[in-house]
Amino acid sequence: MREKAFRNQVSWMMFVFSILVIWVHSYNVELFSGGLRGPWWDTAAKIQQFVSVGIGQIAVPGFFMLSAYLFFRNFSWDQLGRKWKGRFFSVAVPYLVWNTLYYLGYVIATRLPAVTEIVGKNPVPLNQSEWMAAVFQYRYAPIFWYLYQLILLILLSPVVYLLLKQRILGLVYLAALLAAVHFHLDTRHPNTDVLFYYSFAAYAALHGRKAAEAVQTPKRRMAGIGLLLLAILCFFRMGSPGADVLWTVAYRFLMPVSLWVLADGERWMETKPWMRQSMFLYAIHFVVVRFVNKGSAMILRQCLGEAAIAAASLAVYFLLPAIVVAFSYGAALFLGRYMPWLWRILSGGRSLKKEEER
């Protein structure tokens, strides 16, 4: 496909995964029910769990694979320094700054009576050791475990490249990672399953770029449908009692791959600016989700019956992606216009504009 179409497809996939991540963190049944049980709450819980856990959990593996593919696309040793420098400003700097902002936000919010109940934490200490834990262990922003793992993978990229640059050795390495997942040999820094997602996409960039970036054809569409059906099979198998963890990893791997194969960047409309928030949307969504969920639950529990409040929990849940995207886009426009230096830091230097407009 053309470069413009490829970039558009990446933007679309990033946006879809961002919406799924929002839903992963939007589960609100416990907040709205106040601990009550019953058929209304059981139904709401099943619906939200299916979306958040069943579907939403493919998002982060998808992010890892897109990040790896972009890093190793056109990779060469003489470009490593440039790529590391670019990722330092687009990944590491936002990681440090956002973790600091989350920490300071908790320090302030846990001392304000008006929002203490919503935050749900005791006063957070303000000292160097707590800041270090916040920054390097993402203590107050658990969503940044993804960026922490990604930073480790970027640092390990030369090793990954050496293991993947030969086709056969690369396949052996990928098989070894799957075996490690099966035997629960988790390296943790980075996680073994994360290393597999990242390494597979890197292998595709190094040895399968022609297939990965091919234009949509009936044959390719059939392949995508086949991968999607295989992913669905893995989904049902992973829910079986005592199921091997490989079924879960296979599902979370095959779904993003099948969606990529089925996508058609040549025919899809170009992404809009509000769809290209990327890092900023990922970073800010947790705060918005928490305040909307907790605030609306506190208010609605006072005036609605059980059936109505259960329906309200679902309504809020499904509306949260739109609420978050709108809030994030408004904040992005404000920062981009009045504090562009801060916008560049918080967004990792990303732009809301199309490639040709930058």
SERO-4910 file (N, C-alpha, C, O; in steps of 0.05 Angstrom, whole numbers):
BEGIN
 pado doro    nc1    nc2    nc3   cac1   cac2   cac3    cc1    cc2    cc3    oc1    oc2    oc3
  Met    A     17    -24      0      0      0      0     18     25      0     41     24      7
  Arg    A      6     47     -7     21     72     -8     28     80     21     15     72     40
  Glu    A     49     96     23     58    105     50     36    121     64     32    117     88
  Lys    A     21    137     49      0    153     61    -22    134     72    -32    138     94
  Ala    A    -28    113     57    -49     94     66    -39     78     90    -54     72    109
  Phe    A    -13     71     90     -2     57    113     -4     73    138    -12     63    159
  Arg    A      4     99    137      3    116    160    -26    120    170    -31    121    194
  Asn    A    -44    122    151    -72    125    158    -83    100    173    -98    102    192
  Gln    A    -74     76    163    -83     51    176    -71     49    204    -85     40    222
  Val    A    -46     57    207    -34     57    234    -50     76    253    -55     68    275
  Ser    A    -57    100    243    -72    118    259    -99    107    267   -108    110    290
  Trp    A   -112     94    248   -138     82    254   -135     60    276   -151     59    295
  Met    A   -115     43    273   -112     22    292   -105     33    319   -115     23    340
  Met    A    -88     53    320    -81     66    346   -106     77    359   -110     74    384
  Phe    A   -124     89    344   -148    101    355   -167     79    365   -177     82    387
  Val    A   -170     58    350   -188     36    359   -177     24    384   -193     18    403
  Phe    A   -151     19    386   -139      8    410   -142     27    434   -146     18    456
  Ser    A   -141     53    428   -144     73    450   -172     71    462   -176     73    486
  Ile    A   -192     68    444   -220     65    454   -223     40    471   -236     41    491
  Leu    A   -211     19    462   -212     -6    477   -199     -4    504   -209    -14    524
  Val    A   -176     11    505   -163     15    531   -181     31    550   -181     25    574
  Ile    A   -195     51    539   -213     66    556   -234     47    568   -240     49    592
  Trp    A   -245     30    552   -265     11    563   -253     -9    583   -267    -17    602
  Val    A   -228    -16    579   -215    -34    599   -216    -22    627   -220    -36    646
  His    A   -212      5    628   -211     18    654   -237     31    663   -238     45    683
  Ser    A   -259     26    647   -284     39    653   -303     21    669   -326     30    675
  Tyr    A   -296     -3    676   -313    -21    691   -323     -7    716   -307      2    732
  Asn    A   -350     -6    720   -360     10    742   -382     -3    758   -395     11    774
  Val    A   -387    -29    754   -409    -42    768   -407    -40    798   -427    -34    811
  Glu    A   -383    -44    809   -380    -43    838   -385    -14    848   -397    -11    870
  Leu    A   -377      6    833   -381     33    841   -410     40    842   -420     53    861
  Phe    A   -425     32    822   -453     39    820   -471     22    838   -491     32    849
  Ser    A   -463     -3    842   -480    -21    858   -476    -17    887   -494    -24    903
  Gly    A   -453     -7    895   -448     -4    924   -445    -31    938   -449    -32    962
  Gly    A   -438    -51    923   -435    -78    935   -460    -95    933   -459   -118    942
  Leu    A   -482    -85    922   -507   -100    920   -504   -122    899   -488   -119    880
  Arg    A   -519   -143    901   -519   -165    882   -548   -169    873   -567   -164    887
  Gly    A   -551   -180    848   -577   -185    838   -576   -188    808   -555   -184    796
  Pro    A   -599   -197    795   -598   -202    766   -591   -178    750   -577   -180    729
  Trp    A   -599   -154    758   -592   -130    743   -562   -126    743   -550   -120    722
  Trp    A   -550   -129    766   -521   -124    768   -505   -147    755   -484   -142    744
  Asp    A   -516   -171    756   -502   -193    743   -501   -189    713   -481   -194    700
  Thr    A   -523   -179    702   -524   -174    673   -505   -151    665   -490   -153    646
  Ala    A   -506   -129    681   -488   -107    676   -459   -116    677   -442   -108    661
  Ala    A   -453   -132    698   -425   -141    701   -416   -159    678   -393   -156    668
  Lys    A   -433   -177    668   -426   -194    646   -421   -178    621   -402   -184    606
  Ile    A   -438   -158    616   -434   -142    592   -407   -127    593   -392   -126    574
  Gln    A   -402   -114    615   -378    -98    618   -353   -116    618   -333   -108    607
  Gln    A   -355   -139    631   -332   -157    631   -325   -167    603   -302   -170    596
  Phe    A   -346   -172    587   -341   -182    560   -327   -161    544   -308   -167    529
  Val    A   -335   -135    546   -323   -114    531   -295   -108    542   -276   -106    527
  Ser    A   -293   -105    568   -267    -97    581   -246   -118    580   -223   -113    573
  Val    A   -254   -143    587   -235   -165    589   -234   -181    563   -213   -187    553
  Gly    A   -258   -187    552   -258   -204    528   -247   -190    504   -232   -202    489
  Ile    A   -256   -165    500   -247   -150    476   -225   -131    482   -205   -129    467
  Gly    A   -228   -116    503   -209    -95    509   -180   -104    513   -161    -88    509
  Gln    A   -176   -129    522   -149   -138    528   -132   -142    503   -108   -149    506
  Ile    A   -143   -139    479   -126   -141    455   -112   -114    449    -94   -113    433
  Ala    A   -120    -93    463   -110    -66    456    -80    -63    461    -66    -55    443
  Val    A    -71    -70    485    -43    -65    492    -25    -83    475     -4    -73    465
  Pro    A    -31   -109    471    -15   -124    452    -14   -111    425      7   -112    411
  Gly    A    -37   -100    416    -37    -86    391    -18    -62    391     -4    -57    371
  Phe    A    -18    -47    413      1    -24    415     30    -33    413     46    -21    399
  Phe    A     36    -55    427     63    -65    427     71    -73    398     94    -68    390
  Met    A     53    -86    384     60    -95    357     63    -72    338     81    -72    321
  Leu    A     45    -52    340     48    -29    322     74    -14    328     89     -5    310
  Ser    A     81    -11    354    106      3    362    130    -12    351    149      1    341
  Ala    A    130    -39    353    153    -54    344    155    -52    314    177    -49    303
  Tyr    A    133    -55    300    134    -54    271    145    -27    261    161    -26    243
  Leu    A    136     -5    273    146     21    265    175     25    272    190     38    257
  Phe    A    184     13    294    212     16    302    230      0    283    251     10    275
  Phe    A    222    -24    275    240    -41    259    235    -38    229    249    -50    213
  Arg    A    215    -23    222    210    -17    193    233      0    183    239     21    194
  Asn    A    246     -9    162    270      5    151    293      6    172    308     25    172
  Phe    A    295    -14    189    315    -13    210    343    -19    198    346    -36    181
  Ser    A    363     -5    209    391    -11    203    407     -1    227    398     16    242
  Trp    A    432    -11    230    448     -4    253    454     26    254    454     38    275
  Asp    A    458     38    230    465     67    230    441     84    238    444    108    243
  Gln    A    416     73    238    393     88    246    386     84    276    367     97    286
  Leu    A    399     66    289    392     59    316    393     84    335    375     88    350
  Gly    A    415     99    333    417    123    349    395    142    345    384    154    364
  Arg    A    387    147    319    366    165    313    339    155    324    323    170    334
  Lys    A    335    129    321    310    117    331    309    119    362    288    125    373
  Trp    A    331    113    375    331    115    404    326    144    413    311    149    432
  Lys    A    338    162    399    334    191    406    305    198    403    293    212    420
  Gly    A    293    190    381    265    196    376    247    184    397    228    197    406
  Arg    A    252    159    405    235    146    426    241    157    453    223    156    470
  Phe    A    264    168    458    269    181    483    250    204    488    239    208    509
  Phe    A    246    221    466    228    244    469    199    236    466    181    250    476
  Ser    A    193    215    451    165    208    446    154    188    466    130    185    469
  Val    A    172    174    481    162    154    500    173    159    528    157    161    547
  Ala    A    200    161    531    212    163    558    205    189    572    197    189    595
  Val    A    207    211    557    201    237    570    172    239    578    167    247    601
  Pro    A    152    232    561    125    233    570    120    214    594    104    220    612
  Tyr    A    133    191    594    130    172    616    139    185    642    124    183    662
  Leu    A    162    198    643    171    211    667    153    234    675    147    237    699
  Val    A    146    251    656    130    274    662    102    267    671     92    277    691
  Trp    A     89    248    658     62    241    665     61    227    692     42    232    708
  Asn    A     80    210    698     81    197    724     84    218    746     72    216    768
  Thr    A    101    238    741    104    260    760     78    276    764     71    283    787
  Leu    A     64    281    742     39    296    744     17    280    759      2    291    775
  Tyr    A     16    254    754     -3    237    768      4    237    798    -14    239    815
  Tyr    A     29    235    805     37    236    833     30    262    846     17    262    868
  Leu    A     36    284    834     30    310    845     -1    314    847    -11    327    865
  Gly    A    -15    303    827    -44    305    828    -55    291    852    -74    301    864
  Tyr    A    -45    267    858    -54    253    881    -46    267    907    -61    268    927
  Val    A    -22    279    908    -13    294    931    -33    316    937    -41    320    960
  Ile    A    -41    330    916    -60    353    920    -88    343    925   -101    353    944
  Ala    A    -98    324    909   -126    316    911   -132    302    938   -154    305    948
  Thr    A   -113    288    949   -118    275    975   -118    294    998   -122    286   1021
  Arg    A   -113    319    992   -114    340   1013   -137    360   1009   -139    379   1024
  Leu    A   -153    355    989   -176    372    983   -201    357    991   -208    337    979
  Pro    A   -215    367   1011   -240    353   1021   -260    348    999   -275    329   1000
  Ala    A   -262    366    979   -283    364    959   -279    340    941   -298    330    930
  Val    A   -254    331    937   -249    308    919   -237    284    932   -232    264    919
  Thr    A   -232    285    958   -219    263    972   -235    237    969   -223    216    965
  Glu    A   -261    239    971   -278    215    970   -276    202    942   -277    178    939
  Ile    A   -275    219    922   -273    209    894   -246    196    890   -245    175    877
  Val    A   -225    208    900   -198    197    896   -195    171    911   -184    152    901
  Gly    A   -206    170    936   -206    145    951   -179    136    962   -174    112    964
  Lys    A   -162    155    969   -136    149    980   -131    167   1004   -141    189   1007
  Asn    A   -114    156   1023   -104    173   1045    -85    194   1034    -75    190   1012
  Pro    A    -80    215   1049    -61    235   1039    -34    223   1030    -21    208   1045
  Val    A    -27    229   1006     -2    218    994     22    235   1003     21    259   1000
  Pro    A     43    222   1014     66    237   1024     81    251   1001     82    241    979
  Leu    A     91    274   1007    107    289    987    136    288    995    145    304   1012
  Asn    A    151    270    984    180    267    989    194    254    965    181    245    947
  Gln    A    220    254    967    235    244    944    231    214    939    228    206    916
  Ser    A    231    198    960    228    169    956    201    162    944    199    144    928
  Glu    A    180    177    952    154    172    941    153    180    912    140    167    895
  Trp    A    166    202    905    167    211    878    182    191    860    175    186    838
  Met    A    204    180    871    219    160    856    202    136    851    203    125    829
  Ala    A    187    127    871    169    104    867    147    111    846    140     94    830
  Ala    A    138    135    847    117    144    828    128    144    799    115    135    781
  Val    A    153    154    796    164    157    769    174    130    758    169    123    735
  Phe    A    189    115    774    203     91    764    187     66    769    194     45    757
  Gln    A    166     67    785    150     43    790    120     48    783    103     32    790
  Tyr    A    115     71    770     87     80    762     67     74    784     45     63    779
  Arg    A     74     81    809     57     74    832     30     88    831     10     76    839
  Tyr    A     29    112    821      4    127    821     -9    128    793    -30    141    789
  Ala    A      3    115    774     -8    114    747     -3     86    736     14     82    718
  Pro    A    -18     66    746    -13     38    737    -16     34    708     -6     14    697
  Ile    A    -31     52    694    -34     48    665     -7     50    650     -5     41    628
  Phe    A     13     62    663     39     66    650     57     41    652     81     43    645
  Trp    A     46     19    661     62     -6    660     69    -12    630     89    -23    624
  Tyr    A     50     -3    612     54     -8    584     79      8    574     96     -3    560
  Leu    A     81     33    581    104     49    573    129     40    585    150     40    573
  Tyr    A    127     31    611    151     20    624    162     -4    609    186     -6    604
  Gln    A    144    -22    602    152    -46    586    162    -38    559    182    -49    549
  Leu    A    150    -18    546    158    -10    520    186      3    520    202     -2    502
  Ile    A    192     18    541    219     30    544    240      8    546    261      9    534
  Leu    A    234    -13    562    252    -36    564    257    -49    537    279    -56    530
  Leu    A    235    -53    522    237    -66    496    253    -49    476    269    -59    460
  Ile    A    249    -23    477    265     -5    460    295     -7    466    311     -7    448
  Leu    A    301     -7    492    329    -10    500    341    -37    491    364    -39    485
  Leu    A    324    -58    491    333    -84    483    332    -89    452    339   -111    443
  Ser    A    324    -69    437    320    -72    409    345    -83    394    341    -99    376
  Pro    A    370    -75    401    392    -87    387    394   -117    391    401   -132    372
  Val    A    388   -127    415    388   -155    420    366   -169    405    370   -190    393
  Val    A    342   -157    405    319   -168    389    327   -170    360    320   -189    347
  Tyr    A    340   -149    350    347   -149    322    367   -172    315    364   -185    295
  Leu    A    387   -176    333    406   -197    328    393   -224    328    402   -242    313
  Leu    A    373   -228    344    359   -254    346    340   -258    322    333   -280    316
  Leu    A    332   -236    309    311   -238    288    322   -234    260    308   -240    241
  Lys    A    346   -223    257    355   -215    230    358   -239    211    356   -236    187
  Gln    A    363   -263    222    363   -288    206    336   -301    208    326   -305    230
  Arg    A    324   -308    186    296   -318    186    293   -342    204    275   -343    221
  Ile    A    309   -362    200    306   -387    215    311   -383    245    296   -392    262
  Leu    A    333   -369    251    339   -363    279    316   -347    292    309   -352    315
  Gly    A    305   -329    277    283   -313    287    259   -330    294    246   -326    314
  Leu    A    252   -349    276    230   -367    282    235   -384    306    217   -389    322
  Val    A    260   -394    309    267   -409    333    263   -393    358    253   -402    378
  Tyr    A    272   -368    357    270   -349    379    240   -345    387    233   -345    410
  Leu    A    223   -340    367    195   -336    372    182   -361    384    166   -359    403
  Ala    A    190   -384    374    180   -409    386    189   -413    415    174   -423    431
  Ala    A    214   -405    420    224   -407    448    208   -389    466    203   -396    489
  Leu    A    200   -365    457    184   -347    473    157   -359    480    148   -357    502
  Leu    A    145   -372    460    119   -386    465    122   -408    485    105   -413    502
  Ala    A    144   -423    482    149   -445    502    153   -433    530    143   -445    549
  Ala    A    166   -410    532    170   -397    558    143   -389    569    139   -391    594
  Val    A    125   -379    552     99   -372    562     84   -396    572     71   -395    593
  His    A     85   -418    557     72   -443    565     82   -453    592     66   -462    608
  Phe    A    108   -451    596    119   -462    621    121   -440    643    133   -444    664
  His    A    108   -418    638    106   -396    658    134   -386    666    139   -379    690
  Leu    A    152   -384    647    178   -373    652    178   -343    645    188   -335    625
  Asp    A    167   -328    663    163   -299    659    188   -284    666    197   -285    689
  Thr    A    199   -270    647    222   -253    652    216   -228    667    233   -216    679
  Arg    A    190   -219    665    180   -196    680    191   -169    670    176   -149    668
  His    A    216   -167    663    228   -142    654    243   -146    628    267   -148    628
  Pro    A    229   -147    605    200   -145    602    186   -172    605    199   -192    606
  Asn    A    159   -171    607    144   -195    609    147   -212    584    151   -202    562
  Thr    A    146   -239    587    151   -257    565    130   -254    543    137   -253    519
  Asp    A    105   -252    550     84   -249    529     87   -222    515     83   -221    490
  Val    A     94   -201    529     99   -175    516    123   -177    497    122   -166    475
  Leu    A    143   -191    505    167   -195    488    159   -210    463    170   -204    441
  Phe    A    141   -229    465    132   -244    441    117   -225    422    122   -225    398
  Tyr    A     97   -210    432     82   -192    415    101   -173    400     99   -169    376
  Tyr    A    119   -161    415    138   -142    404    156   -155    383    161   -144    362
  Ser    A    167   -178    390    186   -192    373    173   -202    347    185   -201    326
  Phe    A    148   -211    349    134   -220    325    131   -197    305    137   -201    281
  Ala    A    122   -174    315    118   -151    297    145   -142    286    146   -134    263
  Ala    A    166   -144    302    193   -137    292    201   -156    270    213   -148    249
  Tyr    A    195   -182    273    202   -202    253    186   -196    227    197   -198    205
  Ala    A    161   -188    230    144   -181    207    156   -157    192    155   -156    167
  Ala    A    166   -138    207    177   -114    194    203   -120    180    209   -109    159
  Leu    A    218   -139    191    244   -146    179    242   -165    156    257   -163    136
  His    A    223   -184    157    221   -205    137    195   -207    122    193   -222    103
  Gly    A    175   -193    132    148   -196    119    135   -170    112    110   -169    112
  Arg    A    150   -150    107    139   -123    102    121   -123     77    100   -110     77
  Lys    A    128   -138     57    112   -139     33     84   -150     39     64   -139     29
  Ala    A     82   -171     55     57   -183     62     41   -165     81     17   -161     79
  Ala    A     56   -153    101     43   -137    121     31   -112    109     10   -102    118
  Glu    A     43   -101     88     34    -75     77     21    -78     49     19    -59     34
  Ala    A     12   -103     43      0   -108     17    -28    -94     16    -41    -91     37
  Val    A    -37    -88     -8    -63    -76    -11    -84    -97     -7    -78   -121     -8
  Gln    A   -109    -89     -1   -130   -108      5   -139   -122    -21   -144   -109    -41
  Thr    A   -141   -148    -19   -150   -165    -41   -169   -186    -30   -170   -190     -5
  Pro    A   -186   -199    -47   -203   -221    -36   -187   -242    -21   -196   -252     -1
  Lys    A   -164   -250    -32   -148   -270    -18   -138   -260      9   -139   -276     28
  Arg    A   -130   -235     11   -121   -224     36   -144   -223     56   -141   -228     80
  Arg    A   -168   -215     46   -191   -213     63   -199   -241     74   -206   -243     97
  Met    A   -197   -261     58   -202   -288     67   -182   -297     89   -189   -310    108
  Ala    A   -157   -289     85   -137   -295    105   -143   -281    131   -140   -293    153
  Gly    A   -152   -256    129   -159   -241    153   -183   -254    168   -183   -255    192
  Ile    A   -203   -263    152   -226   -276    165   -217   -302    178   -227   -309    200
  Gly    A   -199   -317    165   -189   -341    177   -175   -336    204   -179   -351    223
  Leu    A   -158   -315    204   -144   -308    229   -164   -299    251   -160   -305    274
  Leu    A   -185   -285    242   -205   -276    261   -220   -300    273   -225   -300    298
  Leu    A   -227   -319    257   -241   -343    267   -223   -359    286   -232   -370    306
  Leu    A   -197   -360    279   -178   -374    297   -176   -359    323   -174   -372    344
  Ala    A   -176   -333    323   -175   -317    347   -200   -322    364   -198   -325    389
  Ile    A   -223   -324    352   -248   -330    366   -247   -357    379   -255   -361    402
  Leu    A   -236   -377    365   -232   -404    376   -214   -402    401   -221   -414    421
  Cys    A   -192   -387    399   -175   -384    422   -189   -371    446   -184   -377    469
  Phe    A   -207   -352    439   -222   -338    460   -239   -358    476   -239   -357    501
  Phe    A   -253   -375    462   -270   -395    476   -253   -416    491   -260   -425    513
  Arg    A   -230   -423    480   -213   -443    493   -200   -431    518   -196   -446    538
  Met    A   -193   -406    518   -179   -394    541   -198   -392    565   -189   -389    587
  Gly    A   -224   -393    560   -243   -392    582   -249   -418    594   -264   -420    614
  Ser    A   -237   -440    583   -242   -466    595   -227   -470    621   -205   -458    624
  Pro    A   -238   -486    639   -224   -490    665   -196   -503    660   -193   -522    645
  Gly    A   -176   -491    673   -149   -501    671   -136   -497    643   -116   -511    637
  Ala    A   -147   -479    627   -136   -474    600   -107   -464    601   -100   -449    619
  Asp    A    -91   -473    582    -64   -464    580    -63   -434    575    -80   -424    559
  Val    A    -44   -420    587    -42   -391    583    -36   -384    554    -41   -362    545
  Leu    A    -26   -404    538    -21   -399    510    -46   -391    495    -45   -376    475
  Trp    A    -69   -402    503    -94   -395    490   -100   -365    493   -109   -352    475
  Thr    A    -95   -355    517    -99   -326    522    -80   -309    505    -88   -290    493
  Val    A    -54   -317    505    -34   -302    490    -41   -303    460    -38   -283    446
  Ala    A    -49   -327    451    -55   -330    422    -79   -312    415    -79   -300    393
  Tyr    A    -99   -311    432   -122   -294    426   -114   -265    425   -122   -251    406
  Arg    A    -99   -256    445    -91   -228    446    -72   -220    423    -68   -197    417
  Phe    A    -59   -240    412    -41   -236    390    -56   -237    363    -51   -220    346
  Leu    A    -73   -257    360    -86   -261    334   -107   -239    328   -111   -232    304
  Met    A   -121   -229    348   -141   -209    343   -130   -184    330   -140   -175    309
  Pro    A   -109   -171    341    -97   -148    328    -86   -154    300    -89   -138    282
  Val    A    -74   -178    297    -63   -185    271    -86   -188    250    -83   -178    228
  Ser    A   -107   -201    258   -130   -205    240   -143   -178    232   -150   -173    209
  Leu    A   -145   -160    252   -156   -133    246   -138   -118    227   -148   -104    209
  Trp    A   -112   -121    230    -93   -107    212    -96   -118    183    -97   -103    164
  Val    A    -98   -144    181   -101   -157    154   -127   -149    141   -128   -146    117
  Leu    A   -148   -147    157   -175   -140    146   -178   -111    140   -194   -103    124
  Ala    A   -161    -94    153   -164    -65    149   -155    -58    120   -140    -72    107
  Asp    A   -165    -35    111   -158    -25     84   -152      4     85   -170     21     82
  Gly    A   -127     11     91   -119     39     93   -122     55     68   -124     79     68
  Glu    A   -123     41     45   -127     55     19   -155     65     16   -159     86      3
  Arg    A   -175     52     28   -203     59     23   -215     74     47   -234     89     44
  Trp    A   -204     70     70   -216     83     94   -212    113     93   -192    123     81
  Met    A   -231    128    104   -228    157    106   -204    164    123   -196    148    141
  Glu    A   -192    187    118   -170    195    134   -179    201    163   -201    211    168
  Thr    A   -162    194    182   -168    199    210   -170    229    214   -156    245    202
  Lys    A   -188    236    233   -193    264    240   -173    272    262   -162    255    275
  Pro    A   -169    298    266   -150    307    287   -156    295    315   -138    288    329
  Trp    A   -182    293    321   -190    283    348   -184    253    350   -185    242    372
  Met    A   -178    240    328   -172    212    328   -141    207    330   -132    185    333
  Arg    A   -126    229    328    -97    226    328    -84    236    353    -61    247    353
  Gln    A    -97    233    376    -86    243    402    -66    224    414    -48    232    428
  Ser    A    -68    198    407    -48    178    414    -39    179    443    -54    173    461
  Met    A    -14    187    448     -2    186    474    -18    203    494    -23    194    517
  Phe    A    -27    227    486    -41    245    504    -67    232    514    -74    233    537
  Leu    A    -82    220    495   -107    207    502   -102    184    521   -117    180    540
  Tyr    A    -82    168    515    -76    145    532    -69    154    561    -77    142    580
  Ala    A    -54    176    562    -44    185    588    -66    197    605    -67    194    629
  Ile    A    -84    212    592   -104    228    608   -130    212    613   -145    220    630
  His    A   -134    191    599   -161    178    600   -167    167    628   -190    167    636
  Phe    A   -147    158    643   -151    145    669   -164    165    689   -181    158    704
  Val    A   -154    190    688   -164    210    706   -194    216    700   -210    217    718
  Val    A   -200    220    674   -227    226    666   -246    203    673   -267    207    684
  Val    A   -238    179    667   -254    155    673   -260    153    703   -283    148    711
  Arg    A   -239    157    719   -243    154    748   -262    175    759   -280    169    775
  Phe    A   -259    200    751   -277    221    761   -305    219    751   -324    223    766
  Val    A   -309    212    725   -336    209    715   -350    185    728   -373    188    736
  Asn    A   -336    163    730   -348    139    742   -355    144    771   -378    139    780
  Lys    A   -336    153    787   -341    157    816   -361    179    821   -378    176    838
  Gly    A   -358    201    807   -375    224    811   -404    217    804   -422    223    819
  Ser    A   -408    205    780   -436    198    772   -448    176    790   -472    177    795
  Ala    A   -432    157    799   -442    137    817   -451    149    843   -472    142    854
  Met    A   -435    167    854   -443    180    879   -469    195    877   -485    195    896
  Ile    A   -473    208    855   -497    225    851   -521    207    845   -543    210    857
  Leu    A   -518    189    826   -541    173    816   -551    153    837   -575    146    837
  Arg    A   -534    143    854   -542    124    874   -562    136    894   -577    122    907
  Gln    A   -563    163    895   -580    177    914   -609    180    903   -627    186    918
  Cys    A   -612    177    877   -638    184    865   -650    163    847   -672    168    836
  Leu    A   -637    141    842   -648    120    824   -651     94    838   -637     87    857
  Gly    A   -671     78    828   -675     51    838   -655     32    826   -638     39    810
  Glu    A   -656      6    835   -636    -13    827   -634    -17    797   -613    -16    786
  Ala    A   -657    -22    784   -657    -26    756   -647     -2    741   -631     -5    722
  Ala    A   -655     22    749   -647     46    735   -617     52    739   -604     60    720
  Ile    A   -608     47    763   -579     52    768   -562     32    753   -540     39    745
  Ala    A   -571      7    750   -556    -13    735   -555     -5    706   -534     -7    693
  Ala    A   -578      5    695   -578     15    667   -560     40    665   -547     43    644
  Ala    A   -560     57    685   -543     81    684   -514     73    684   -498     86    671
  Ser    A   -507     52    699   -479     44    699   -470     35    671   -447     41    663
  Leu    A   -488     21    657   -481     13    629   -480     37    610   -462     38    593
  Ala    A   -498     56    614   -498     80    597   -473     95    601   -460    104    581
  Val    A   -465    100    626   -440    114    631   -416     99    620   -398    110    608
  Tyr    A   -416     73    623   -394     56    614   -391     59    583   -368     63    574
  Phe    A   -412     57    568   -410     58    539   -406     87    529   -396     90    506
  Leu    A   -413    107    545   -408    134    536   -380    144    543   -371    165    532
  Leu    A   -367    131    561   -341    141    571   -320    145    549   -306    166    550
  Pro    A   -317    128    529   -298    134    508   -304    160    494   -285    176    489
  Ala    A   -329    166    488   -336    192    476   -330    215    494   -320    236    486
  Ile    A   -336    212    520   -331    233    539   -301    238    542   -292    261    542
  Val    A   -286    217    543   -257    219    546   -244    232    522   -228    250    524
  Val    A   -252    223    498   -241    234    473   -247    263    471   -230    279    463
  Ala    A   -272    271    477   -280    299    476   -264    316    495   -253    337    488
  Phe    A   -261    307    520   -246    322    540   -217    324    532   -205    345    534
  Ser    A   -206    301    524   -177    301    516   -172    319    492   -152    333    492
  Tyr    A   -190    318    473   -186    335    449   -187    365    456   -172    381    446
  Gly    A   -206    372    473   -208    399    482   -183    409    497   -173    431    492
  Ala    A   -173    391    514   -148    398    529   -125    400    509   -107    417    512
  Ala    A   -124    382    489   -102    382    470   -102    408    453    -81    420    449
  Leu    A   -126    416    445   -128    441    429   -120    465    446   -106    483    436
  Phe    A   -128    465    471   -121    488    489    -90    489    493    -78    510    490
  Leu    A    -78    466    499    -49    465    504    -34    472    478    -14    486    479
  Gly    A    -44    461    456    -30    466    430    -30    495    423    -11    505    410
  Arg    A    -51    510    431    -53    538    423    -39    556    443    -25    575    436
  Tyr    A    -43    551    470    -33    569    490     -7    560    504      7    577    515
  Met    A     -2    535    504     23    524    516     35    503    499     36    480    507
  Pro    A     43    510    475     53    490    456     77    474    466     81    451    459
  Trp    A     94    487    483    117    473    494    108    450    512    120    428    512
  Leu    A     87    455    528     77    434    546     63    412    529     65    389    536
  Trp    A     49    420    509     36    400    491     56    382    479     52    357    478
  Arg    A     79    393    470     99    376    457    110    356    477    116    333    470
  Ile    A    113    364    502    124    346    523    103    324    529    110    300    529
  Leu    A     79    332    534     58    313    543     50    294    520     41    271    526
  Ser    A     52    303    496     44    286    473     68    271    461     64    255    442
  Gly    A     91    275    472    115    262    461    122    273    433    133    258    417
  Gly    A    116    298    428    123    311    403    104    303    380    110    309    357
  Arg    A     82    290    386     63    282    366     46    306    357     43    325    372
  Ser    A     34    303    334     17    325    323    -10    314    317    -14    291    311
  Leu    A    -30    332    319    -58    325    311    -62    328    281    -83    319    271
  Lys    A    -43    339    268    -45    344    239    -39    319    223    -26    301    233
  Lys    A    -48    319    198    -41    297    180    -11    300    173      1    321    175
  Glu    A      0    277    163     28    276    157     36    299    137     56    312    141
  Glu    A     20    303    116     27    323     96     24    351    106     33    369     93
  Glu    A     10    355    128      5    382    139     27    390    159     28    413    167
  Arg    A     43    371    167     62    376    189     87    391    179    105    398    194
***
